[in-house]
C-alpha cells in the first residue's frame, strides 16, 4: 500500500494479517502426507497410490479405488475463500451490508417528525464520529460496531438531507446520483490503471488534506463564536471573482474524497494479494463506507452552496 494511506487500512490491521500460518511439516525423513524417504510419484499416478505408508493419509486411502484417488488428486486447489482468506466478493457483500444499514438509518431520519429527525442527526453525527475513531484504531474488526457506525451515519445523512432538501428541493437525489457517479468513475479509472496512489501523488494529497482540515476547523470555530453568520460560514461569506469560496473548497474536497477511494481500492487489492484473513473484509467495508459518507456530505454541501447563490 502507498505510504500515508487511509488510516483505517494503514494501522495494525493488515500488517498483522499478511503472514499465513506455517504449513504443517512432516517428520524428518518423510515427505508430505507421510511418504517414505525420497519417495516419488509415478507419472500420472495420485500421491501415495503405490504404497500404503503414511499414517493418517495412508489410512484414508484404505477402501479407496485407484479411480477415486486419481479423482482426488485431479481436483483443483483450494481457493482463498476455501482457506478463510479475504476476497473481493467478501468486500462487496459486506460493503453492501453496511450501505444497506446506512440507507435504513437515513430512511428512519427522513420518515420521523422534523424535530425527531434533527435529534437523530445530532446523535448520528456525534455517535458516528465516536464509533469511527473506535473502529479505525481497533486492532481487530468488529462487525457489530461497524454496522452500528453505518446506522448512526444513516441517521446523520438522513437528517442533513432533510434539512437541505427542504431549503433547496432536489439536492438530496442529486447528491446521491453524484456520489454514485464519482464512485463508478473512480473505480473504472483504478481498474484501468490510469490513476494510482503513487508516493508523489500521496504527498500532494496529504498536503491538500491538511489544508482542508485547517480551513474546516477555522470555519467551524468562526461559526460557533458568531464571527460569521452565513449558513456555511466562510464558504459563503467570502467570494473570489464573485464565486463563493465554498465552491472552490467543495470541488477540492470532492477531489480529495475521490482520491481517498483510490487509496481504499489500493489497500483492498494489497490486502487480498497478501492473503489477509477473511474477517478483514469488514475493515475494507468500513473504510469504503467512511469515504462514501464523506463524499456524499461534500457533494450535497456544494450543491446547496451553488443553489443558495442563485
C-alpha positions in Angstrom: 0.0 0.0 0.0 1.2 3.5 -0.7 2.6 5.2 2.3 0.4 7.6 4.2 -2.8 5.9 3.1 -6.2 5.8 4.7 -5.6 5.3 8.5 -8.4 2.8 8.5 -6.2 0.5 6.4 -2.7 1.6 7.3 -2.8 0.8 11.0 -2.0 -2.6 12.6 -4.8 -4.5 10.8 -3.3 -5.7 7.5 0.3 -5.7 8.6 -0.5 -8.4 11.1 -2.8 -10.2 8.6 -0.3 -10.8 5.9 1.5 -13.7 7.5 -0.1 -17.0 6.7 0.1 -19.8 9.3 3.0 -22.1 8.7 2.3 -25.3 6.8 2.5 -28.4 8.9 5.8 -30.2 8.5 6.2 -33.9 8.1 8.7 -35.7 10.4 12.3 -35.7 9.3 12.9 -38.4 6.7 9.3 -38.4 5.4 7.8 -36.4 2.6 4.4 -34.7 2.8 1.4 -36.9 3.5 3.7 -39.5 5.1 5.6 -40.5 2.0 8.7 -42.6 2.6 12.1 -41.0 2.3 12.9 -39.7 -1.1 9.7 -41.3 -2.5 8.4 -40.1 -5.9 5.0 -40.4 -7.5 5.0 -42.3 -10.8 3.9 -40.1 -13.7 0.1 -39.9 -14.0 -0.5 -41.5 -10.6 -2.1 -40.0 -7.5 0.1 -39.3 -4.4 0.7 -42.5 -2.4 -1.1 -44.7 -4.9 1.8 -47.1 -5.0 2.4 -47.7 -1.3 0.4 -47.9 1.9 2.8 -45.9 4.1 2.0 -42.6 5.5 0.0 -42.6 8.8 -3.3 -40.7 8.5 -3.0 -40.2 4.8 -2.5 -43.9 4.1 -5.3 -44.8 6.5 -7.6 -42.6 4.4 -6.5 -44.5 1.3 -7.8 -47.7 2.6 -11.0 -48.7 0.9 -10.5 -46.2 -2.0 -10.1 -47.3 -5.5 -7.4 -46.1 -7.9 -10.0 -44.1 -9.8 -11.1 -42.4 -6.6 -7.6 -41.5 -5.7 -6.9 -40.1 -9.1 -10.1 -38.0 -8.9 -9.0 -36.6 -5.6 -5.6 -35.8 -7.0 -7.1 -34.0 -10.0 -9.3 -31.7 -8.0 -8.5 -28.0 -8.2 -6.5 -26.5 -5.3 -8.4 -24.7 -2.6 -9.1 -21.0 -3.4 -8.8 -18.0 -1.0 -12.4 -18.4 0.2 -11.8 -22.1 1.0 -8.9 -21.3 3.3 -10.5 -18.4 5.0 -8.8 -15.6 3.1 -10.2 -12.2 2.1 -11.7 -12.0 -1.4 -13.3 -9.3 -3.5 -16.7 -11.0 -3.1 -16.4 -10.7 0.7 -15.6 -7.0 0.5 -18.6 -6.4 -1.9 -21.1 -8.3 0.2 -20.0 -6.6 3.5 -19.9 -3.2 1.9 -23.4 -3.7 0.5 -24.5 -4.7 4.0 -23.0 -1.5 5.5 -24.6 0.6 2.9 -27.9 -1.2 3.4 -27.9 -0.4 7.1 -26.9 3.2 6.4 -29.9 3.5 4.0 -32.2 2.1 6.7 -30.9 4.7 9.1 -31.4 7.5 6.6 -34.9 6.4 5.8 -35.8 6.5 9.5 -34.4 10.0 9.9 -36.4 11.1 6.9 -39.7 9.4 8.0 -39.9 10.7 11.6 -41.2 14.2 12.5 -38.8 17.1 11.8 -37.8 17.6 15.5 -37.0 13.9 16.0 -35.1 13.8 12.7 -32.9 16.7 13.9 -32.2 14.9 17.1 -31.3 11.7 15.2 -29.0 13.8 13.0 -27.1 15.1 16.0 -27.0 11.6 17.6 -25.7 10.2 14.3 -23.0 12.9 13.9 -21.6 12.5 17.4 -22.1 8.8 17.8 -20.8 8.1 14.2 -17.7 10.1 14.9 -17.0 8.2 18.1 -17.5 4.8 16.5 -15.4 5.9 13.5 -12.5 6.5 15.9 -13.1 3.2 17.7 -13.3 1.2 14.5 -10.3 2.9 13.0 -7.9 2.2 15.8 -9.4 -1.2 16.9 -6.9 -4.0 16.3 -9.5 -6.5 15.1 -12.6 -5.6 13.1 -15.9 -5.8 15.0 -18.9 -6.4 12.6 -21.3 -5.1 15.3 -19.5 -1.8 15.8 -19.1 -1.3 12.1 -22.8 -1.9 11.4 -23.6 0.4 14.3 -21.4 3.1 12.7 -23.3 2.7 9.4 -26.7 3.1 11.2 -25.6 6.2 13.0 -24.2 7.7 9.8 -27.5 6.9 8.2 -29.3 9.0 10.9 -26.9 11.9 10.2 -27.1 11.8 6.5 -30.9 11.4 6.6 -31.3 14.4 8.9 -28.9 16.5 6.9 -30.5 15.6 3.6 -33.9 16.5 5.0 -32.8 20.0 6.1 -31.0 20.9 2.9 -33.7 19.4 0.6 -36.3 21.5 2.4 -34.3 24.6 1.7 -33.2 23.6 -1.8 -35.6 20.9 -3.2 -33.9 18.2 -5.2 -30.3 18.4 -3.8 -30.8 15.1 -2.0 -31.3 13.0 -5.0 -28.7 15.0 -6.9 -26.2 14.2 -4.2 -27.0 10.5 -4.3 -26.5 10.4 -8.1 -23.3 12.5 -7.8 -21.9 10.1 -5.2 -22.6 7.0 -7.2 -21.2 8.6 -10.4 -17.9 9.6 -8.7 -17.6 6.2 -7.2 -18.2 4.5 -10.5 -15.8 6.7 -12.4 -13.1 6.3 -9.7 -13.4 2.5 -9.8 -13.2 2.4 -13.6 -10.1 4.7 -13.5 -8.5 2.5 -10.8 -9.2 -0.8 -12.7 -7.8 0.6 -15.9 -4.6 1.6 -14.1 -4.9 5.3 -15.2 -5.0 6.5 -11.6 -2.8 5.0 -8.8 -1.9 6.1 -5.3 1.8 6.7 -6.0 4.1 8.2 -3.3 4.3 11.5 -5.2 0.5 11.9 -5.5 0.2 10.8 -1.9 2.4 13.7 -0.8 0.2 16.2 -2.6 -2.9 14.5 -1.2 -1.7 14.8 2.4 -0.8 18.5 2.0 -4.2 19.3 0.5 -6.0 17.2 3.1 -4.2 19.1 6.0 -5.0 22.4 4.4 -8.7 21.4 4.0 -8.8 20.2 7.7 -7.3 23.5 8.9 -9.9 25.5 6.9 -12.8 23.3 8.3 -11.6 23.9 11.9 -11.2 27.6 11.4 -14.6 27.8 9.7 -16.3 25.8 12.4 -14.8 28.0 15.2 -15.9 31.2 13.5 -19.4 29.9 13.1 -19.6 28.8 16.7 -18.3 32.1 18.0 -20.6 34.1 15.7 -17.8 35.8 13.8 -19.7 34.8 10.6 -23.4 34.2 10.4 -23.9 32.8 6.9 -25.2 29.2 6.7 -21.9 27.7 5.7 -19.6 30.3 7.3 -16.6 31.4 5.3 -17.7 29.1 2.5 -20.5 31.6 1.5 -19.4 34.9 3.2 -16.1 35.1 1.2 -16.2 35.4 -2.6 -13.4 35.1 -5.2 -14.3 36.7 -8.5 -17.9 36.6 -7.5 -17.9 32.9 -6.8 -18.3 31.8 -3.1 -15.2 30.4 -1.5 -17.2 27.3 -0.7 -17.4 26.3 -4.3 -13.6 26.1 -4.6 -13.3 24.3 -1.3 -16.1 21.9 -2.2 -14.5 21.0 -5.5 -11.2 20.4 -3.7 -12.9 18.3 -1.0 -14.7 16.1 -3.6 -11.4 15.6 -5.3 -9.8 14.5 -2.0 -12.7 12.1 -1.3 -12.5 10.6 -4.8 -8.7 10.1 -4.4 -9.4 8.5 -1.0 -11.5 5.9 -2.8 -8.4 5.2 -4.9 -6.4 4.7 -1.7 -9.1 2.4 -0.4 -9.1 0.3 -3.6 -5.3 0.1 -3.4 -5.4 -1.1 0.2 -8.0 -3.7 -0.5 -6.1 -5.0 -3.5 -2.9 -5.2 -1.4 -4.7 -7.0 1.4 -6.2 -9.6 -0.9 -2.9 -10.2 -2.6 -1.2 -10.6 0.8 -3.8 -13.2 1.8 -5.4 -11.2 4.7 -7.8 -13.2 6.8 -11.4 -13.1 5.7 -12.5 -11.1 8.8 -10.7 -8.1 7.5 -13.2 -7.7 4.7 -15.2 -5.9 7.4 -12.3 -3.4 7.7 -12.4 -2.9 4.0 -16.2 -2.4 4.0 -15.8 0.1 6.9 -13.2 2.1 5.0 -15.3 2.4 1.9 -18.3 3.4 3.9 -16.4 6.2 5.6 -15.2 7.5 2.3 -18.6 7.4 0.7 -20.2 9.2 3.6 -17.5 11.9 3.3 -18.0 12.2 -0.5 -21.8 12.5 -0.1 -21.6 15.2 2.5 -19.2 17.2 0.3 -21.4 16.9 -2.8 -24.6 17.8 -1.1 -22.9 20.8 0.6 -21.5 22.0 -2.7 -24.9 21.7 -4.3 -26.5 23.7 -1.5 -23.9 26.4 -1.9 -24.5 26.6 -5.6 -28.3 26.7 -5.2 -28.0 29.3 -2.5 -26.0 31.5 -4.8 -28.7 31.5 -7.4 
